[in-house]
């Protein structure tokens, strides 16, 4: 604990500036990793203080307190700000957003629609449409983008254009289906579509990214050759001194 506190609490302005840079990088990384749920994560932090949460504040504060505690630990965690350090926040983020949508579904069943739902559905749908188009196009046209100078190096393993087309159509189809539910104020069904969209996106990126240069391990050194003893060597008579 003494070493951890000494590493967290900066000694001097130079160390304090380094801590602020790492903390800012981690906060930005958390928002990127949580996409397309970043906006709902921010809404869920403020939801317990909303007037629409009357009677639910004690339930919402359980996930809220857990999220804030883990977020504080991740932000001030000693280290250089590696991407894997924010993975600790993903489970509690899922709980926080799940509690928010549970409340939105209950309000919608009563004919009431919270402000966060009325506003937050449109940026989410716009983001899903944008990503559903740009990601397959970017990976499918990777070589022309490198030739044009938009990309510096290869990101993913090259696959046939039909692979990108099929997943792009599937992502757009899920987005359009969620748009229908969002227009009819069905937050639960919209959440299901957005969750399936996220799973499809991860499955789509898994193969080309895993086989691409970003995840390719360095070539391993050949194992040392084992020396097999010659059985005839022990039978050869040795000269006596």
C-alpha positions in Angstrom: 0.0 0.0 0.0 2.8 2.4 0.7 4.4 1.8 -2.7 1.0 2.1 -4.4 0.1 5.4 -2.6 3.5 6.8 -3.4 3.0 5.9 -7.1 -0.5 7.4 -7.2 0.1 10.6 -5.3 2.5 12.7 -7.4 5.5 14.4 -5.8 6.2 17.6 -7.7 4.6 19.3 -10.6 6.3 17.2 -13.2 4.9 13.9 -11.8 1.5 15.5 -11.5 1.5 16.5 -15.2 2.4 12.9 -16.1 -0.4 11.6 -14.0 -2.9 13.9 -15.6 -1.7 12.8 -19.1 -2.1 9.1 -18.2 -5.5 9.7 -16.6 -6.8 11.7 -19.6 -5.5 9.0 -22.0 -7.4 6.3 -19.9 -10.6 8.3 -19.9 -10.4 8.7 -23.7 -9.6 5.0 -24.1 -12.6 4.0 -21.9 -14.9 6.0 -24.1 -13.5 4.4 -27.2 -13.6 0.9 -25.8 -17.2 1.4 -24.7 -18.5 2.4 -28.1 -21.3 2.4 -29.2 -22.3 2.5 -25.5 -20.2 5.5 -24.5 -23.1 8.0 -24.5 -25.3 5.7 -22.5 -22.5 5.2 -20.0 -22.4 9.0 -19.4 -26.2 9.0 -19.1 -26.2 6.2 -16.6 -23.8 8.1 -14.4 -26.3 11.0 -14.2 -29.5 8.9 -14.2 -29.7 8.4 -10.4 -30.0 12.1 -9.9 -32.8 12.5 -12.5 -36.4 13.1 -11.5 -37.5 10.1 -13.5 -35.5 7.8 -11.0 -37.8 8.5 -8.1 -38.3 5.2 -6.3 -35.4 3.6 -8.1 -32.5 5.6 -6.7 -31.4 3.1 -4.2 -31.2 0.4 -6.9 -29.4 2.6 -9.4 -26.9 3.7 -6.8 -25.6 0.1 -6.4 -24.3 -0.1 -9.9 -23.4 3.6 -9.9 -21.2 3.3 -6.8 -19.5 0.2 -8.1 -18.8 1.9 -11.4 -17.5 5.1 -9.9 -15.2 3.2 -7.5 -13.7 1.0 -10.3 -13.4 4.1 -12.6 -11.5 6.0 -9.9 -9.1 3.0 -9.4 -8.5 2.6 -13.1 -7.9 6.3 -13.7 -5.3 6.7 -10.9 -3.8 3.2 -11.4 0.0 3.3 -11.5 1.4 2.5 -14.9 2.0 3.8 -18.4 -1.6 3.7 -19.6 -1.8 0.4 -21.5 -5.0 -0.4 -23.3 -5.6 -3.6 -21.4 -5.8 -1.7 -18.1 -9.4 -0.5 -18.9 -10.7 -4.0 -19.3 -11.4 -4.1 -15.6 -14.1 -1.5 -16.2 -16.1 -3.4 -18.9 -18.2 -5.7 -16.5 -19.3 -2.9 -14.2 -20.1 -0.7 -17.3 -22.4 -3.5 -18.5 -24.1 -3.6 -15.2 -24.5 0.2 -15.1 -26.0 0.5 -18.6 -28.2 -2.6 -17.9 -29.7 -0.9 -14.9 -30.3 2.3 -16.9 -32.2 0.4 -19.6 -34.2 -1.5 -17.1 -35.5 1.8 -15.8 -36.2 3.0 -19.3 -38.2 -0.1 -20.1 -40.3 0.3 -17.0 -40.9 4.0 -17.8 -41.8 3.1 -21.4 -44.3 0.5 -20.2 -46.1 3.3 -18.3 -46.2 5.5 -21.3 -43.4 7.8 -20.0 -40.2 8.3 -21.9 -37.2 9.8 -20.1 -35.2 12.6 -21.6 -32.1 10.5 -21.9 -34.0 8.0 -24.0 -35.6 10.6 -26.3 -32.3 12.3 -26.9 -29.8 9.4 -26.7 -31.4 7.1 -29.3 -30.6 9.5 -32.2 -26.8 9.8 -31.7 -26.6 6.1 -31.1 -28.4 5.3 -34.3 -26.3 7.8 -36.2 -23.1 6.3 -34.8 -24.3 2.7 -35.7 -25.1 3.7 -39.3 -21.7 5.5 -39.7 -19.7 2.6 -38.3 -21.7 0.0 -40.3 -20.7 1.8 -43.5 -17.2 3.1 -42.7 -15.7 -0.1 -41.1 -16.5 -2.5 -44.0 -15.5 0.1 -46.6 -12.3 0.9 -44.7 -11.2 -2.7 -44.5 -12.4 -3.6 -47.9 -10.6 -0.7 -49.6 -7.5 -1.0 -47.4 -4.9 -1.2 -50.2 -6.3 1.8 -52.2 -6.4 3.8 -48.9 -2.7 3.0 -48.3 -1.8 4.0 -51.9 -3.7 7.3 -51.5 -1.9 8.0 -48.2 -4.9 7.8 -45.9 -3.4 4.8 -44.1 0.3 4.2 -43.3 0.2 0.5 -43.0 -2.0 -2.6 -43.3 -4.4 -3.0 -40.4 -6.2 -6.3 -41.2 -5.6 -9.5 -43.1 -6.9 -9.1 -46.7 -10.1 -11.1 -47.4 -12.5 -11.3 -50.3 -14.8 -8.3 -50.8 -17.9 -10.5 -50.3 -16.9 -11.0 -46.6 -17.0 -7.2 -46.0 -20.2 -6.8 -48.0 -22.1 -9.5 -46.1 -21.2 -8.2 -42.7 -21.9 -4.6 -43.8 -25.4 -5.5 -45.0 -26.0 -7.4 -41.7 -24.8 -4.5 -39.6 -27.0 -2.1 -41.5 -30.0 -4.4 -41.3 -29.6 -4.6 -37.5 -29.3 -0.8 -37.3 -32.5 -0.3 -39.4 -34.4 -2.8 -37.2 -33.3 -1.0 -34.1 -34.4 2.3 -35.7 -37.9 0.9 -36.0 -38.0 -0.1 -32.4 -36.5 3.3 -31.3 -39.2 5.2 -33.2 -41.9 3.2 -31.4 -40.1 3.8 -28.0 -39.1 0.3 -27.3 -35.8 0.7 -25.4 -35.6 -3.0 -24.5 -35.9 -4.2 -28.1 -33.5 -1.5 -29.2 -31.0 -2.6 -26.6 -31.2 -6.2 -27.9 -30.6 -5.1 -31.5 -27.7 -2.9 -30.4 -26.2 -5.7 -28.4 -26.4 -8.1 -31.3 -24.9 -5.4 -33.5 -21.9 -5.2 -31.2 -21.5 -9.0 -31.2 -21.7 -9.2 -35.0 -19.1 -6.4 -35.2 -16.7 -8.2 -32.9 -17.2 -11.4 -34.9 -16.6 -9.6 -38.2 -13.4 -8.0 -37.0 -12.0 -11.0 -35.2 -10.6 -13.0 -38.2 -9.0 -10.2 -40.2 -7.6 -8.3 -37.2 -6.4 -11.5 -35.5 -4.6 -12.6 -38.6 -3.4 -9.1 -39.5 -0.1 -7.4 -38.6 -1.3 -5.8 -35.5 -1.8 -9.1 -33.7 0.9 -11.1 -35.5 3.5 -12.3 -33.1 7.2 -12.1 -33.8 8.7 -15.2 -35.3 9.8 -17.5 -32.6 13.3 -18.8 -32.4 13.8 -22.3 -33.5 14.1 -24.8 -30.6 17.6 -26.0 -29.7 18.6 -29.1 -31.4 18.9 -32.1 -29.1 22.1 -34.0 -29.3 21.4 -37.7 -29.4 24.3 -39.8 -27.9 25.9 -42.2 -30.3 25.6 -45.7 -28.9 28.7 -46.9 -30.7 30.8 -44.2 -29.0 30.7 -46.1 -25.7 31.8 -49.3 -27.4 34.9 -47.8 -29.0 38.0 -48.7 -26.9 39.7 -45.6 -25.5 43.5 -45.4 -25.5 45.1 -45.7 -22.0 47.4 -43.0 -20.9 
